[in-house]
Amino acid sequence: MEGSSDQVVATSITVLHVEDDIEFAELNADFLSQEAPHLNIVVETDPENALSHLEENPEIECVVSDYSMPRKDGLELLEAIREVDPDLPFILCTGKGSEEVASEAIGKGVTDYVRKGGSRERYQILAHRIENAVEQYRAERSAGQRTRTAPPAGDLLIVDREGTVEAVSPSVERTLGRDAADLAGDALADAVAPDDRGAIRDLIEQRDGGTPDETATETVAFRLLDDDGATHAVEATVRPLVGDDPRIALRPRATPDSE
């Protein structure tokens, strides 16, 4: 299960929530604050003003944006923010059945995405994703690992039920030594060390079947082959994705044991 708010980030987090429907935006802000009181939600209904908010409010550590907006959609906003800040956590809210949008967003450097919904569970999931993204963002900044040209917080890979990589964050090349374009469309098992391929196939098979619990996560370790054939030790958090087709999301991080 995804952890509760007091287990992840204890200090206040300022979040810019971009949603063109003011009533829905304020409702989202209220529910998120109830689930995680340390989240300070700043609402903006015009995506054109989002960049100004970030310039004027440097305390903002995460953007949560709706996808479908009339003047500028969530992907266009993501691209605009990535041009001026490639690091800032950006979470996209998409509707049911919008897997293609989510895959495109991953290719453009989105930190995470969630399905829109009004249930308490959906707000718990969103609050947890915000906390995880900001926790990693803060940790890497404090460790001096971030620069203005560093990749966004965390890589993301989407794998279908056949084990094929559907979408990859562009930051994979910098952090894991693989070109994102080369990974997309290939079997994930082919990109890992031979001794680890069975574990990857087992992981995908275990996730195939039944209604997935989107809050259930697990951690798997494997060695990823880079473009030169060297191995990079990776630890990935894995979670199922709810949608028309069973898929899983992997968020890998390189570990110190790369060869």
C-alpha positions in Angstrom: 0.0 0.0 0.0 1.1 3.5 -0.6 2.2 5.1 2.7 0.3 7.7 4.6 1.3 11.3 4.5 3.1 11.4 7.8 5.3 8.6 6.7 6.9 10.3 3.7 7.4 14.1 4.1 6.7 15.8 7.4 7.4 19.4 6.4 5.1 21.7 4.4 5.0 21.3 0.6 3.7 24.1 -1.6 1.9 22.7 -4.7 0.7 24.6 -7.7 -2.5 23.1 -8.9 -3.5 24.1 -12.5 -7.1 23.4 -13.3 -9.4 25.5 -15.4 -12.6 24.6 -13.5 -12.4 26.8 -10.4 -15.0 24.8 -8.4 -13.3 21.5 -9.2 -9.9 23.0 -8.4 -11.0 24.3 -5.0 -12.6 20.9 -4.3 -9.4 19.2 -5.1 -7.4 21.5 -2.9 -9.8 21.0 0.0 -9.7 17.2 -0.3 -5.9 17.1 -0.7 -5.5 19.3 2.4 -7.7 17.0 4.4 -5.7 13.9 3.3 -2.3 15.7 3.9 -2.6 18.9 6.0 1.1 19.7 5.2 0.2 20.3 1.6 -0.2 24.0 0.8 -2.3 24.1 -2.5 -2.0 27.2 -4.7 -4.8 27.1 -7.3 -4.4 28.6 -10.8 -7.2 28.3 -13.4 -5.3 29.8 -16.3 -2.3 27.6 -17.5 -0.9 30.7 -19.2 -0.2 32.1 -15.7 1.5 29.0 -14.3 5.1 30.1 -15.3 4.5 33.5 -13.6 3.5 31.7 -10.4 6.7 29.7 -10.4 8.8 32.8 -11.0 7.1 34.7 -8.2 6.8 31.8 -5.8 10.1 29.9 -5.6 8.7 27.9 -2.6 6.6 25.9 -5.1 8.0 22.3 -5.2 5.5 20.5 -7.3 3.0 21.2 -10.1 -0.2 19.2 -10.4 -2.0 19.9 -13.7 -5.1 18.8 -15.4 -4.6 17.5 -19.0 -7.7 18.8 -20.7 -7.8 22.6 -20.6 -9.0 25.0 -23.3 -6.1 27.5 -23.7 -3.2 25.2 -23.1 -3.4 21.5 -22.3 -1.3 19.8 -19.6 1.3 18.5 -22.1 1.9 22.0 -23.5 2.2 23.3 -19.9 4.7 20.5 -19.1 6.8 21.4 -22.1 6.8 25.1 -21.2 7.9 24.3 -17.6 10.5 21.9 -18.7 12.1 24.6 -20.8 12.8 26.8 -17.8 13.0 24.1 -15.0 13.8 20.5 -16.0 13.9 19.5 -12.3 10.5 20.5 -10.8 8.2 17.6 -10.1 5.2 17.7 -12.5 2.2 15.4 -12.0 -0.4 15.1 -14.8 -4.0 14.3 -14.0 -5.6 12.3 -16.9 -9.1 10.9 -17.5 -10.0 7.2 -17.8 -8.7 5.6 -20.9 -6.1 8.2 -21.6 -3.1 5.9 -21.8 -1.8 7.5 -25.0 -1.7 10.9 -23.3 0.1 9.4 -20.3 2.7 7.7 -22.6 3.3 11.0 -24.4 3.7 12.8 -21.1 6.3 10.4 -20.0 8.2 11.0 -23.2 8.1 14.7 -22.4 9.5 14.3 -18.9 6.5 14.1 -16.6 7.4 13.0 -13.1 4.2 11.0 -12.6 0.6 10.9 -13.6 -2.6 9.9 -11.9 -6.2 9.2 -13.1 -8.7 11.8 -12.2 -11.4 10.9 -9.8 -13.4 12.1 -6.8 -13.0 9.2 -4.4 -11.0 9.4 -1.3 -8.6 6.8 -2.5 -7.7 8.9 -5.6 -6.8 11.8 -3.4 -4.7 9.6 -1.1 -2.9 8.3 -4.2 -2.3 11.8 -5.5 -1.1 13.1 -2.1 1.4 10.2 -1.9 2.7 10.7 -5.4 3.3 14.4 -4.5 5.1 13.5 -1.4 7.3 10.9 -3.1 8.3 13.3 -5.9 9.1 16.1 -3.5 11.0 13.8 -1.2 13.3 12.7 -4.0 13.5 16.3 -5.4 14.7 17.6 -1.9 17.0 14.7 -1.3 18.9 15.1 -4.6 19.1 18.9 -4.2 20.5 18.6 -0.7 23.0 16.1 -1.9 24.2 18.5 -4.5 23.2 16.2 -7.3 21.0 18.7 -9.1 21.9 21.4 -11.6 19.7 23.4 -13.9 20.4 20.9 -16.6 19.7 17.8 -14.6 16.9 15.4 -15.6 13.5 15.6 -14.0 13.0 13.8 -10.7 12.9 10.1 -11.3 12.7 8.0 -14.5 9.5 6.3 -15.5 9.0 3.3 -17.7 5.6 1.9 -18.7 5.5 -1.8 -19.7 2.6 -3.7 -21.2 1.3 -7.2 -20.4 3.6 -8.6 -23.1 6.7 -7.1 -21.4 7.1 -4.4 -24.1 8.3 -0.9 -23.1 5.5 1.5 -24.2 7.0 4.7 -22.9 10.2 6.0 -21.3 11.2 9.2 -19.6 13.9 11.0 -21.6 16.1 11.2 -18.5 16.9 7.5 -18.7 19.9 8.1 -20.9 21.6 10.3 -18.3 20.8 8.2 -15.3 20.9 4.7 -16.6 23.0 4.9 -19.8 20.3 3.8 -22.2 18.8 5.9 -25.0 15.0 6.3 -24.4 14.3 5.9 -28.1 16.1 2.6 -28.1 14.2 1.2 -25.1 10.7 2.2 -26.3 9.1 -0.6 -28.3 11.5 -3.3 -27.2 11.0 -6.0 -24.6 12.2 -4.9 -21.2 13.8 -8.3 -20.6 16.1 -7.8 -23.6 17.5 -4.7 -22.0 18.6 -6.4 -18.8 21.4 -8.7 -18.0 20.7 -12.3 -19.1 20.7 -13.7 -15.5 18.0 -11.2 -14.5 15.6 -11.7 -17.4 13.7 -14.5 -15.7 12.9 -12.3 -12.8 11.6 -9.5 -15.1 9.4 -11.9 -16.9 8.0 -13.3 -13.6 7.3 -9.8 -12.4 5.2 -9.0 -15.5 3.4 -12.4 -15.4 2.5 -11.9 -11.7 0.9 -8.5 -12.5 -1.2 -9.9 -15.4 -4.7 -10.9 -14.3 -7.5 -9.6 -12.1 -8.3 -6.0 -11.2 -5.0 -4.3 -10.2 -4.6 -2.5 -6.9 -3.1 0.8 -8.0 -1.9 1.5 -4.5 0.1 -1.8 -4.3 3.8 -1.3 -4.9 6.9 -3.5 -4.7 10.6 -3.1 -5.3 12.7 -5.2 -7.7 16.4 -5.2 -8.3 18.0 -6.0 -11.7 20.9 -5.0 -13.9 20.3 -2.9 -17.0 22.5 -3.1 -20.0 23.7 0.2 -21.4 24.4 1.0 -25.0 28.0 -0.3 -24.7 26.9 -3.6 -23.0 28.0 -2.7 -19.5 25.6 -3.4 -16.7 24.1 -0.8 -14.3 22.6 -2.1 -11.1 19.0 -0.8 -10.8 16.4 -0.8 -8.1 12.9 -0.1 -9.3 9.6 0.6 -7.6 6.8 -1.2 -9.5 3.1 -0.5 -9.4 0.2 -1.6 -11.6 -1.7 0.9 -13.8 -5.5 0.9 -13.9 -6.8 1.2 -17.5 -8.2 -0.7 -20.4 -5.2 -2.9 -20.7 -3.0 -4.3 -17.8 0.3 -2.4 -17.6 2.9 -1.7 -15.0 5.0 1.4 -14.2 8.6 1.1 -13.1 10.5 3.9 -11.5 14.1 2.8 -11.6 17.1 4.4 -9.8 20.7 3.5 -10.4 22.5 2.0 -7.4 26.3 2.1 -6.7 27.0 -1.5 -7.9 27.2 -0.7 -11.6 30.0 -2.5 -13.4 
